């Protein structure tokens, strides 16, 4: 259950931060001053592109691929649903009736 909660929080928080992030002035208004928590960690891991065609560093991107900010957030949401379903199945059916 804990894995499902953490995965759901990470995915939904990443999508929220992408919605409110303002990249217009990275010097006077950086990510940490805007209250970002998840996006700086994702950037430190090497994710810099968005599906909208721009990069976190300010450039434009033609093909960001699936492992962009939205792709990682969506993957967390999908795994949240998988883990939540397995937790509900285990809670309803019990450990002996699953297999």
N, CA, C and O atoms as a printed pandas DataFrame, in Angstrom:
     atom_number atom_name residue_name chain_id  residue_number  x_coord  y_coord  z_coord
0              1         N          UNK        A               1    0.823   -1.191    0.000
1              2        CA          UNK        A               1    0.000    0.000    0.000
2              3         C          UNK        A               1    0.869    1.258    0.000
3              4         O          UNK        A               1    0.547    2.251   -0.653
4              5         N          UNK        A               2    1.973    1.198    0.742
5              6        CA          UNK        A               2    2.856    2.353    0.805
6              7         C          UNK        A               2    3.444    2.679   -0.564
7              8         O          UNK        A               2    3.564    3.851   -0.920
8              9         N          UNK        A               3    3.809    1.661   -1.332
9             10        CA          UNK        A               3    4.360    1.886   -2.668
10            11         C          UNK        A               3    3.331    2.555   -3.567
11            12         O          UNK        A               3    3.672    3.436   -4.356
12            13         N          UNK        A               4    2.085    2.144   -3.454
13            14        CA          UNK        A               4    1.026    2.759   -4.254
14            15         C          UNK        A               4    0.838    4.227   -3.875
15            16         O          UNK        A               4    0.681    5.079   -4.749
16            17         N          UNK        A               5    0.854    4.520   -2.593
17            18        CA          UNK        A               5    0.671    5.904   -2.156
18            19         C          UNK        A               5    1.823    6.800   -2.604
19            20         O          UNK        A               5    1.601    7.922   -3.058
20            21         N          UNK        A               6    3.046    6.306   -2.478
21            22        CA          UNK        A               6    4.207    7.106   -2.874
22            23         C          UNK        A               6    4.224    7.318   -4.384
23            24         O          UNK        A               6    4.513    8.419   -4.851
24            25         N          UNK        A               7    3.919    6.282   -5.142
25            26        CA          UNK        A               7    3.909    6.402   -6.598
26            27         C          UNK        A               7    2.812    7.365   -7.060
27            28         O          UNK        A               7    3.042    8.183   -7.950
28            29         N          UNK        A               8    1.643    7.273   -6.471
29            30        CA          UNK        A               8    0.555    8.187   -6.820
30            31         C          UNK        A               8    0.875    9.623   -6.457
31            32         O          UNK        A               8    0.566   10.545   -7.212
32            33         N          UNK        A               9    1.497    9.816   -5.296
33            34        CA          UNK        A               9    1.879   11.169   -4.901
34            35         C          UNK        A               9    2.921   11.736   -5.852
35            36         O          UNK        A               9    2.807   12.887   -6.273
36            37         N          UNK        A              10    3.936   10.949   -6.199
37            38        CA          UNK        A              10    5.010   11.441   -7.073
38            39         C          UNK        A              10    4.469   11.814   -8.449
39            40         O          UNK        A              10    4.840   12.852   -8.997
40            41         N          UNK        A              11    3.599   10.983   -9.012
41            42        CA          UNK        A              11    3.042   11.279  -10.329
42            43         C          UNK        A              11    2.142   12.491  -10.333
43            44         O          UNK        A              11    2.247   13.349  -11.209
44            45         N          UNK        A              12    1.255   12.566   -9.354
45            46        CA          UNK        A              12    0.329   13.699   -9.320
46            47         C          UNK        A              12    1.049   14.998   -8.957
47            48         O          UNK        A              12    0.690   16.062   -9.462
48            49         N          UNK        A              13    2.048   14.927   -8.099
49            50        CA          UNK        A              13    2.802   16.128   -7.742
50            51         C          UNK        A              13    3.632   16.625   -8.915
51            52         O          UNK        A              13    3.773   17.833   -9.106
52            53         N          UNK        A              14    4.188   15.701   -9.708
53            54        CA          UNK        A              14    4.947   16.111  -10.893
54            55         C          UNK        A              14    4.037   16.801  -11.904
55            56         O          UNK        A              14    4.422   17.812  -12.491
56            57         N          UNK        A              15    2.840   16.270  -12.111
57            58        CA          UNK        A              15    1.906   16.914  -13.040
58            59         C          UNK        A              15    1.463   18.283  -12.526
59            60         O          UNK        A              15    1.317   19.222  -13.308
60            61         N          UNK        A              16    1.250   18.397  -11.222
61            62        CA          UNK        A              16    0.874   19.686  -10.643
62            63         C          UNK        A              16    1.999   20.710  -10.799
63            64         O          UNK        A              16    1.759   21.858  -11.173
64            65         N          UNK        A              17    3.229   20.278  -10.508
65            66        CA          UNK        A              17    4.350   21.204  -10.623
66            67         C          UNK        A              17    4.568   21.640  -12.067
67            68         O          UNK        A              17    4.941   22.786  -12.316
68            69         N          UNK        A              18    4.342   20.746  -13.011
69            70        CA          UNK        A              18    4.451   21.136  -14.417
70            71         C          UNK        A              18    3.386   22.157  -14.791
71            72         O          UNK        A              18    3.619   23.018  -15.639
72            73         N          UNK        A              19    2.219   22.064  -14.162
73            74        CA          UNK        A              19    1.133   22.993  -14.477
74            75         C          UNK        A              19    1.404   24.396  -13.936
75            76         O          UNK        A              19    0.989   25.379  -14.550
76            77         N          UNK        A              20    2.092   24.507  -12.799
77            78        CA          UNK        A              20    2.295   25.819  -12.186
78            79         C          UNK        A              20    3.702   26.373  -12.397
79            80         O          UNK        A              20    3.978   27.497  -11.977
80            81         N          UNK        A              21    4.594   25.625  -13.029
81            82        CA          UNK        A              21    5.981   26.066  -13.219
82            83         C          UNK        A              21    6.057   27.208  -14.222
83            84         O          UNK        A              21    5.457   27.143  -15.295
84            85         N          UNK        A              22    6.799   28.256  -13.867
85            86        CA          UNK        A              22    6.995   29.413  -14.743
86            87         C          UNK        A              22    8.485   29.531  -15.070
87            88         O          UNK        A              22    9.264   29.992  -14.236
88            89         N          UNK        A              23    8.888   29.117  -16.284
89            90        CA          UNK        A              23   10.319   29.140  -16.614
90            91         C          UNK        A              23   10.813   30.477  -17.167
91            92         O          UNK        A              23   11.900   30.532  -17.743
92            93         N          UNK        A              24   10.052   31.544  -17.007
93            94        CA          UNK        A              24   10.397   32.805  -17.668
94            95         C          UNK        A              24   11.670   33.449  -17.115
95            96         O          UNK        A              24   12.415   34.062  -17.879
96            97         N          UNK        A              25   11.942   33.332  -15.818
97            98        CA          UNK        A              25   13.132   33.955  -15.242
98            99         C          UNK        A              25   13.848   32.963  -14.328
99           100         O          UNK        A              25   13.570   32.931  -13.129
100          101         N          UNK        A              26   14.762   32.152  -14.865
101          102        CA          UNK        A              26   15.418   31.137  -14.037
102          103         C          UNK        A              26   16.437   31.710  -13.055
103          104         O          UNK        A              26   16.861   31.000  -12.143
104          105         N          UNK        A              27   16.843   32.975  -13.212
105          106        CA          UNK        A              27   17.844   33.548  -12.313
106          107         C          UNK        A              27   17.179   34.124  -11.062
107          108         O          UNK        A              27   17.579   33.799   -9.944
108          109         N          UNK        A              28   16.183   34.963  -11.239
109          110        CA          UNK        A              28   15.537   35.600  -10.094
110          111         C          UNK        A              28   14.382   34.788   -9.522
111          112         O          UNK        A              28   13.980   35.014   -8.381
112          113         N          UNK        A              29   13.849   33.858  -10.283
113          114        CA          UNK        A              29   12.732   33.035   -9.818
114          115         C          UNK        A              29   12.986   31.569  -10.185
115          116         O          UNK        A              29   12.302   31.019  -11.047
116          117         N          UNK        A              30   13.970   30.936   -9.530
117          118        CA          UNK        A              30   14.300   29.547   -9.886
118          119         C          UNK        A              30   13.253   28.568   -9.372
119          120         O          UNK        A              30   12.295   28.953   -8.702
120          121         N          UNK        A              31   13.454   27.293   -9.699
121          122        CA          UNK        A              31   12.487   26.262   -9.316
122          123         C          UNK        A              31   12.251   26.215   -7.817
123          124         O          UNK        A              31   11.106   26.153   -7.368
124          125         N          UNK        A              32   13.322   26.244   -7.042
125          126        CA          UNK        A              32   13.162   26.096   -5.600
126          127         C          UNK        A              32   12.400   27.259   -4.983
127          128         O          UNK        A              32   11.725   27.081   -3.969
128          129         N          UNK        A              33   12.493   28.448   -5.575
129          130        CA          UNK        A              33   11.751   29.586   -5.052
130          131         C          UNK        A              33   10.274   29.497   -5.410
131          132         O          UNK        A              33    9.436   30.099   -4.740
132          133         N          UNK        A              34    9.951   28.750   -6.460
133          134        CA          UNK        A              34    8.555   28.547   -6.849
134          135         C          UNK        A              34    7.910   27.401   -6.072
135          136         O          UNK        A              34    6.736   27.101   -6.287
136          137         N          UNK        A              35    8.645   26.765   -5.188
137          138        CA          UNK        A              35    8.097   25.687   -4.377
138          139         C          UNK        A              35    8.124   24.329   -5.049
139          140         O          UNK        A              35    7.365   23.437   -4.670
140          141         N          UNK        A              36    8.978   24.159   -6.032
141          142        CA          UNK        A              36    9.074   22.873   -6.727
142          143         C          UNK        A              36    9.818   21.872   -5.848
143          144         O          UNK        A              36   10.798   22.223   -5.191
144          145         N          UNK        A              37    9.353   20.630   -5.839
145          146        CA          UNK        A              37   10.010   19.582   -5.066
146          147         C          UNK        A              37   10.375   18.392   -5.936
147          148         O          UNK        A              37   11.478   17.859   -5.816
148          149         N          UNK        A              38    9.479   17.968   -6.802
149          150        CA          UNK        A              38    9.691   16.765   -7.602
150          151         C          UNK        A              38   10.496   17.064   -8.863
151          152         O          UNK        A              38   11.377   16.284   -9.227
152          153         N          UNK        A              39   10.214   18.168   -9.530
153          154        CA          UNK        A              39   10.883   18.480  -10.800
154          155         C          UNK        A              39   12.398   18.646  -10.638
155          156         O          UNK        A              39   13.131   18.180  -11.510
156          157         N          UNK        A              40   12.917   19.284   -9.570
157          158        CA          UNK        A              40   14.377   19.339   -9.444
158          159         C          UNK        A              40   15.029   17.965   -9.304
159          160         O          UNK        A              40   16.130   17.752   -9.813
160          161         N          UNK        A              41   14.374   17.040   -8.629
161          162        CA          UNK        A              41   14.929   15.691   -8.524
162          163         C          UNK        A              41   14.922   14.988   -9.874
163          164         O          UNK        A              41   15.877   14.292  -10.217
164          165         N          UNK        A              42   13.856   15.166  -10.637
165          166        CA          UNK        A              42   13.799   14.559  -11.970
166          167         C          UNK        A              42   14.851   15.177  -12.884
167          168         O          UNK        A              42   15.450   14.476  -13.699
168          169         N          UNK        A              43   15.079   16.478  -12.757
169          170        CA          UNK        A              43   16.092   17.143  -13.569
170          171         C          UNK        A              43   17.484   16.648  -13.197
171          172         O          UNK        A              43   18.336   16.471  -14.068
172          173         N          UNK        A              44   17.713   16.429  -11.925
173          174        CA          UNK        A              44   19.010   15.925  -11.486
174          175         C          UNK        A              44   19.270   14.519  -12.006
175          176         O          UNK        A              44   20.424   14.131  -12.191
176          177         N          UNK        A              45   18.216   13.753  -12.243
177          178        CA          UNK        A              45   18.366   12.415  -12.813
178          179         C          UNK        A              45   18.539   12.436  -14.324
179          180         O          UNK        A              45   18.779   11.388  -14.923
180          181         N          UNK        A              46   18.427   13.591  -14.954
181          182        CA          UNK        A              46   18.708   13.712  -16.377
182          183         C          UNK        A              46   17.510   13.967  -17.267
183          184         O          UNK        A              46   17.657   14.004  -18.489
184          185         N          UNK        A              47   16.340   14.142  -16.702
185          186        CA          UNK        A              47   15.146   14.421  -17.501
186          187         C          UNK        A              47   15.057   15.931  -17.678
187          188         O          UNK        A              47   14.966   16.673  -16.700
188          189         N          UNK        A              48   15.085   16.382  -18.930
189          190        CA          UNK        A              48   15.097   17.828  -19.175
190          191         C          UNK        A              48   14.067   18.274  -20.198
191          192         O          UNK        A              48   13.882   19.478  -20.376
192          193         N          UNK        A              49   13.387   17.358  -20.879
193          194        CA          UNK        A              49   12.493   17.728  -21.977
194          195         C          UNK        A              49   11.032   17.566  -21.584
195          196         O          UNK        A              49   10.689   16.790  -20.691
196          197         N          UNK        A              50   10.173   18.325  -22.279
197          198        CA          UNK        A              50    8.735   18.223  -22.102
198          199         C          UNK        A              50    8.085   17.928  -23.435
199          200         O          UNK        A              50    8.645   18.236  -24.487
200          201         N          UNK        A              51    6.894   17.327  -23.396
201          202        CA          UNK        A              51    6.181   16.997  -24.626
202          203         C          UNK        A              51    5.711   18.246  -25.357
203          204         O          UNK        A              51    5.394   18.179  -26.544
204          205         N          UNK        A              52    5.661   19.369  -24.679
205          206        CA          UNK        A              52    5.236   20.607  -25.315
206          207         C          UNK        A              52    6.252   21.186  -26.281
207          208         O          UNK        A              52    5.963   22.172  -26.959
208          209         N          UNK        A              53    7.441   20.593  -26.359
209          210        CA          UNK        A              53    8.435   21.049  -27.307
210          211         C          UNK        A              53    9.502   21.959  -26.734
211          212         O          UNK        A              53   10.276   22.539  -27.495
212          213         N          UNK        A              54    9.572   22.105  -25.411
213          214        CA          UNK        A              54   10.618   22.938  -24.831
214          215         C          UNK        A              54   11.371   22.167  -23.767
215          216         O          UNK        A              54   10.889   21.168  -23.233
216          217         N          UNK        A              55   12.550   22.650  -23.476
217          218        CA          UNK        A              55   13.425   22.017  -22.501
218          219         C          UNK        A              55   13.464   22.861  -21.235
219          220         O          UNK        A              55   13.183   24.058  -21.274
220          221         N          UNK        A              56   13.806   22.250  -20.134
221          222        CA          UNK        A              56   13.856   22.968  -18.866
222          223         C          UNK        A              56   14.979   24.004  -18.870
223          224         O          UNK        A              56   14.950   24.962  -18.098
224          225         N          UNK        A              57   15.971   23.803  -19.748
225          226        CA          UNK        A              57   17.077   24.758  -19.841
226          227         C          UNK        A              57   16.758   25.931  -20.762
227          228         O          UNK        A              57   17.570   26.847  -20.888
228          229         N          UNK        A              58   15.600   25.923  -21.404
229          230        CA          UNK        A              58   15.166   27.046  -22.214
230          231         C          UNK        A              58   15.181   26.810  -23.705
231          232         O          UNK        A              58   14.685   27.651  -24.453
232          233         N          UNK        A              59   15.723   25.710  -24.166
233          234        CA          UNK        A              59   15.768   25.436  -25.597
234          235         C          UNK        A              59   14.506   24.764  -26.099
235          236         O          UNK        A              59   13.615   24.422  -25.321
236          237         N          UNK        A              60   14.439   24.581  -27.404
237          238        CA          UNK        A              60   13.313   23.866  -27.996
238          239         C          UNK        A              60   13.734   22.435  -28.298
239          240         O          UNK        A              60   14.903   22.160  -28.569
240          241         N          UNK        A              61   12.768   21.534  -28.249
241          242        CA          UNK        A              61   13.022   20.113  -28.451
242          243         C          UNK        A              61   12.087   19.627  -29.543
243          244         O          UNK        A              61   10.900   19.952  -29.529
244          245         N          UNK        A              62   12.600   18.853  -30.488
245          246        CA          UNK        A              62   11.754   18.340  -31.566
246          247         C          UNK        A              62   11.190   16.969  -31.240
247          248         O          UNK        A              62   10.050   16.682  -31.605
248          249         N          UNK        A              63   11.946   16.111  -30.564
249          250        CA          UNK        A              63   11.481   14.767  -30.241
250          251         C          UNK        A              63   11.907   14.423  -28.814
251          252         O          UNK        A              63   12.991   13.875  -28.615
252          253         N          UNK        A              64   11.070   14.737  -27.814
253          254        CA          UNK        A              64   11.483   14.490  -26.431
254          255         C          UNK        A              64   11.466   13.020  -26.033
255          256         O          UNK        A              64   12.106   12.646  -25.051
256          257         N          UNK        A              65   10.749   12.180  -26.773
257          258        CA          UNK        A              65   10.683   10.771  -26.399
258          259         C          UNK        A              65    9.691   10.534  -25.279
259          260         O          UNK        A              65    9.019   11.458  -24.820
260          261         N          UNK        A              66    9.606    9.285  -24.845
261          262        CA          UNK        A              66    8.626    8.955  -23.809
262          263         C          UNK        A              66    9.112    9.339  -22.417
263          264         O          UNK        A              66    8.294    9.601  -21.534
264          265         N          UNK        A              67   10.425    9.378  -22.202
265          266        CA          UNK        A              67   10.924    9.681  -20.868
266          267         C          UNK        A              67   11.152   11.176  -20.693
267          268         O          UNK        A              67   12.265   11.633  -20.433
268          269         N          UNK        A              68   10.075   11.913  -20.842
269          270        CA          UNK        A              68   10.083   13.336  -20.528
270          271         C          UNK        A              68    9.394   13.498  -19.169
271          272         O          UNK        A              68    9.056   12.508  -18.521
272          273         N          UNK        A              69    9.191   14.733  -18.746
273          274        CA          UNK        A              69    8.535   14.950  -17.451
274          275         C          UNK        A              69    7.139   14.333  -17.421
275          276         O          UNK        A              69    6.757   13.691  -16.442
276          277         N          UNK        A              70    6.384   14.533  -18.497
277          278        CA          UNK        A              70    5.028   13.991  -18.538
278          279         C          UNK        A              70    5.041   12.469  -18.608
279          280         O          UNK        A              70    4.183   11.813  -18.017
280          281         N          UNK        A              71    6.005   11.905  -19.324
281          282        CA          UNK        A              71    6.103   10.452  -19.433
282          283         C          UNK        A              71    6.412    9.793  -18.103
283          284         O          UNK        A              71    5.835    8.758  -17.769
284          285         N          UNK        A              72    7.320   10.387  -17.343
285          286        CA          UNK        A              72    7.660    9.840  -16.028
286          287         C          UNK        A              72    6.482    9.991  -15.067
287          288         O          UNK        A              72    6.191    9.073  -14.300
288          289         N          UNK        A              73    5.804   11.136  -15.100
289          290        CA          UNK        A              73    4.638   11.334  -14.235
290          291         C          UNK        A              73    3.520   10.362  -14.604
291          292         O          UNK        A              73    2.877    9.794  -13.721
292          293         N          UNK        A              74    3.286   10.169  -15.895
293          294        CA          UNK        A              74    2.267    9.212  -16.331
294          295         C          UNK        A              74    2.607    7.788  -15.949
295          296         O          UNK        A              74    1.720    7.014  -15.590
296          297         N          UNK        A              75    3.883    7.429  -16.020
297          298        CA          UNK        A              75    4.309    6.094  -15.600
298          299         C          UNK        A              75    4.060    5.892  -14.113
299          300         O          UNK        A              75    3.635    4.814  -13.697
300          301         N          UNK        A              76    4.318    6.908  -13.317
301          302        CA          UNK        A              76    4.031    6.806  -11.886
302          303         C          UNK        A              76    2.533    6.627  -11.635
303          304         O          UNK        A              76    2.142    5.853  -10.761
304          305         N          UNK        A              77    1.702    7.329  -12.383
305          306        CA          UNK        A              77    0.254    7.187  -12.220
306          307         C          UNK        A              77   -0.201    5.784  -12.619
307          308         O          UNK        A              77   -1.031    5.187  -11.933
308          309         N          UNK        A              78    0.332    5.254  -13.719
309          310        CA          UNK        A              78   -0.036    3.894  -14.155
310          311         C          UNK        A              78    0.386    2.871  -13.105
311          312         O          UNK        A              78   -0.392    1.979  -12.765
312          313         N          UNK        A              79    1.611    2.989  -12.588
313          314        CA          UNK        A              79    2.053    2.047  -11.561
314          315         C          UNK        A              79    1.262    2.220  -10.270
315          316         O          UNK        A              79    1.056    1.253   -9.536
316          317         N          UNK        A              80    0.816    3.450   -9.983
317          318        CA          UNK        A              80   -0.035    3.656   -8.822
318          319         C          UNK        A              80   -1.327    2.850   -8.959
319          320         O          UNK        A              80   -1.775    2.213   -8.006
320          321         N          UNK        A              81   -1.919    2.885  -10.152
321          322        CA          UNK        A              81   -3.147    2.117  -10.375
322          323         C          UNK        A              81   -2.897    0.621  -10.276
323          324         O          UNK        A              81   -3.725   -0.107   -9.728
324          325         N          UNK        A              82   -1.769    0.152  -10.796
325          326        CA          UNK        A              82   -1.435   -1.277  -10.713
326          327         C          UNK        A              82   -1.239   -1.694   -9.261
327          328         O          UNK        A              82   -1.787   -2.707   -8.827
328          329         N          UNK        A              83   -0.464   -0.921   -8.510
329          330        CA          UNK        A              83   -0.215   -1.256   -7.112
330          331         C          UNK        A              83   -1.484   -1.147   -6.278
331          332         O          UNK        A              83   -1.705   -1.964   -5.384
332          333         N          UNK        A              84   -2.311   -0.164   -6.554
333          334        CA          UNK        A              84   -3.564   -0.018   -5.821
334          335         C          UNK        A              84   -4.494   -1.190   -6.111
335          336         O          UNK        A              84   -5.150   -1.703   -5.204
336          337         N          UNK        A              85   -4.553   -1.615   -7.373
337          338        CA          UNK        A              85   -5.364   -2.786   -7.716
338          339         C          UNK        A              85   -4.880   -4.046   -7.035
339          340         O          UNK        A              85   -5.689   -4.852   -6.575
340          341         N          UNK        A              86   -3.573   -4.229   -6.964
341          342        CA          UNK        A              86   -3.060   -5.419   -6.284
342          343         C          UNK        A              86   -3.305   -5.344   -4.781
343          344         O          UNK        A              86   -3.567   -6.366   -4.148
344          345         N          UNK        A              87   -3.223   -4.153   -4.205
345          346        CA          UNK        A              87   -3.528   -4.007   -2.784
346          347         C          UNK        A              87   -4.996   -4.286   -2.495
347          348         O          UNK        A              87   -5.324   -4.929   -1.498
348          349         N          UNK        A              88   -5.879   -3.807   -3.363
349          350        CA          UNK        A              88   -7.306   -4.074   -3.174
350          351         C          UNK        A              88   -7.625   -5.553   -3.357
351          352         O          UNK        A              88   -8.435   -6.109   -2.616
352          353         N          UNK        A              89   -6.995   -6.192   -4.337
353          354        CA          UNK        A              89   -7.219   -7.626   -4.534
354          355         C          UNK        A              89   -6.737   -8.416   -3.334
355          356         O          UNK        A              89   -7.404   -9.358   -2.905
356          357         N          UNK        A              90   -5.600   -8.051   -2.791
357          358        CA          UNK        A              90   -5.087   -8.741   -1.619
358          359         C          UNK        A              90   -5.979   -8.499   -0.409
359          360         O          UNK        A              90   -6.188   -9.404    0.399
360          361         N          UNK        A              91   -6.504   -7.287   -0.277
361          362        CA          UNK        A              91   -7.367   -6.987    0.852
362          363         C          UNK        A              91   -8.725   -7.655    0.760
363          364         O          UNK        A              91   -9.280   -8.062    1.781
364          365         N          UNK        A              92   -9.273   -7.777   -0.443
365          366        CA          UNK        A              92  -10.599   -8.371   -0.606
366          367         C          UNK        A              92  -10.533   -9.893   -0.615
367          368         O          UNK        A              92  -11.305  -10.557    0.077
368          369         N          UNK        A              93   -9.616  -10.438   -1.393
369          370        CA          UNK        A              93   -9.546  -11.889   -1.554
370          371         C          UNK        A              93   -8.723  -12.585   -0.485
371          372         O          UNK        A              93   -8.953  -13.759   -0.193
372          373         N          UNK        A              94   -7.786  -11.892    0.089
373          374        CA          UNK        A              94   -6.915  -12.515    1.068
374          375         C          UNK        A              94   -5.710  -13.148    0.393
375          376         O          UNK        A              94   -5.725  -13.388   -0.815
376          377         N          UNK        A              95   -4.662  -13.421    1.169
377          378        CA          UNK        A              95   -3.426  -13.919    0.566
378          379         C          UNK        A              95   -3.537  -15.336    0.015
379          380         O          UNK        A              95   -2.758  -15.696   -0.867
380          381         N          UNK        A              96   -4.457  -16.144    0.487
381          382        CA          UNK        A              96   -4.544  -17.538    0.032
382          383         C          UNK        A              96   -5.369  -17.695   -1.236
383          384         O          UNK        A              96   -5.225  -18.700   -1.932
384          385         N          UNK        A              97   -6.218  -16.747   -1.556
385          386        CA          UNK        A              97   -7.118  -16.891   -2.701
386          387         C          UNK        A              97   -6.670  -16.112   -3.932
387          388         O          UNK        A              97   -7.404  -16.064   -4.919
388          389         N          UNK        A              98   -5.498  -15.506   -3.903
389          390        CA          UNK        A              98   -5.043  -14.712   -5.046
390          391         C          UNK        A              98   -4.618  -15.606   -6.191
391          392         O          UNK        A              98   -5.054  -15.394   -7.323
392          393         N          UNK        A              99   -3.783  -16.595   -5.937
393          394        CA          UNK        A              99   -3.270  -17.441   -7.019
394          395         C          UNK        A              99   -4.168  -18.606   -7.219
395          396         O          UNK        A              99   -3.912  -19.441   -8.086
